[in-house]
Amino acid sequence: KNQVEQSPQSLIILEGKNCTLQCNYTVSPFSNLRWYKQDTGRGPVSLTIMTFSENTKSNGRYTATLDADTKQSSLHITASQLSDSASYICVVSAGAGKSTFGDGTTLTVKP
Amino acid sequence: DVKVTQSSRYLVKRTGEKVFLECVQDMDHENMFWYRQDPGLGLRLIYFSYDVKMKEKGDIPEGYSVSREKKERFSLILESASTNQTSMYLCASSRTSGRVQGPGEQFFGPGTRLTVL
């Protein structure tokens, strides 16, 4: 069964600090992996997409990594801001087009 | 600016009522999806559609049906609402991408928070 597990479930950091969110998956065959950001009361918005051949992708202060051998991805947030407070969802898509969602990591950035 | 809109942000219904949730996208996307999101369970796929009048069951279709009569509109129907269908409902759409890129980015609506009393 395809699964996506994210850790930690929640995280609290101080403004300006860095943090890393983890995503482990068992989706097969692998097609792509996306990280979404979901602000409270809104729908998720895509941050990055990674395909099999990519191992790093940046979007401003967000950097995603992918290790296809170990089936792990991470999302690193640099110099966090209050507006980074949100839920971050890892989504892995299989070759047939089916997407499997992780439960998300809730990040709280405090001043 | 791409847009997915949902008919209501908040909805309160009574047990046994028929409930319609509407979703409209303006991006000419082929694919549309309905999810529900519950604390600790993440997003779960209810139904999806890859073309007009086509529909496929997702992971939790029981108690729901869908309709896609036009490309831009995808409706979720609760034939007889029950309290365990109280949830946040999210609609999404995506373009069918090429074989190399895999499934396209899903664009989500703002969600409808449904409460069934």
Contacts between the chains, C-beta under 8 A, distances in Angstrom:
chain1	res1	chain2	res2	distance
A	31	B	102	3.2
A	31	B	103	6.3
A	32	B	101	6.8
A	32	B	102	4.0
A	32	B	103	6.8
A	34	B	105	6.8
A	41	B	110	7.6
A	41	B	111	7.3
A	42	B	110	5.7
A	42	B	111	7.1
A	43	B	4	7.3
A	43	B	90	5.5
A	43	B	92	7.4
A	43	B	108	3.0
A	43	B	109	5.4
A	43	B	110	5.5
A	43	B	111	5.6
A	44	B	43	7.8
A	44	B	90	7.7
A	44	B	106	7.9
A	44	B	108	5.1
A	45	B	108	7.2
A	46	B	105	4.7
A	46	B	106	7.5
A	49	B	101	7.9
A	49	B	105	6.6
A	51	B	100	7.3
A	51	B	101	6.7
A	51	B	102	6.7
A	89	B	42	7.2
A	89	B	43	7.2
A	91	B	106	8.0
A	93	B	102	5.2
A	93	B	103	4.3
A	95	B	102	7.3
A	97	B	102	7.7
A	97	B	103	4.8
A	98	B	103	8.0
A	99	B	45	7.7
A	99	B	103	6.0
A	99	B	106	7.4
A	101	B	42	5.0
A	101	B	43	4.4
A	101	B	44	7.8
A	102	B	42	6.3
A	103	B	40	6.7
A	103	B	41	6.9
A	103	B	42	3.9
A	104	B	42	6.0
